């Protein structure tokens, strides 16, 4: 099972509630992201891994009409949240996406999943060396690797950010998926209100298409 786990929470320190900012009358940022992820051909299941904090309880209802699951786990120990969700849904490979990347391209995810498989890698991402835009961050790792990180990670930084323990472990086979053109100067992530203004503008123009890809966003930017 290729399990896509999206980490999401209402209590963002920089921009609280950003995951439910409205892109239009019908759709919030998190709903739009889930819609895009469900277009992937190589993801078997999408899980939104959120916190047990009361402000996140509504997410199950909010995402009810989408074919995704909502998993509630520890707020600060995101590594444990990922481990428990992966265990529950019997993941073989975990695709890690964060909810502040609403424009992540499912066709890019599919390419990286294939690359991960061909390379027989333990951990694959497009972030070990940055050549893709900020906001197209994709990480894939085997369940066994996640389990090892969960059991051995010590620092709160390793637990909060999920993959530092994996990335710093020299015994793990890691591969980086590189863009043919360096697109790292582009920003399409949602950390600040200014980001939302840009994302909303791009969305308003691009939503006229049946579906839009990374190349369409870059062209418009």
Buried (B, 14 or more C-beta within 10 A) or exposed (E): EBBBBBBBBBEBEEBEEBBBBEBEEEBBBBBBBBBBBBEBEBBBBBBBBBBEEEEBBEBBEBBEEBEBBBBBBBBEBBBBBBBBBBEEBEBEBBBBBBBBBBBBBBBBBBBBBEBBBEBEBBBBBBBBEBBBBBBBBBBBBBBEBBEBBBEEBEEEEBBBBBBBBBBEBEEBEBBBBEBEEEBBEBBBBBBEEEBBEBBBEBBEEBBEEEEBBBEBBEEEE
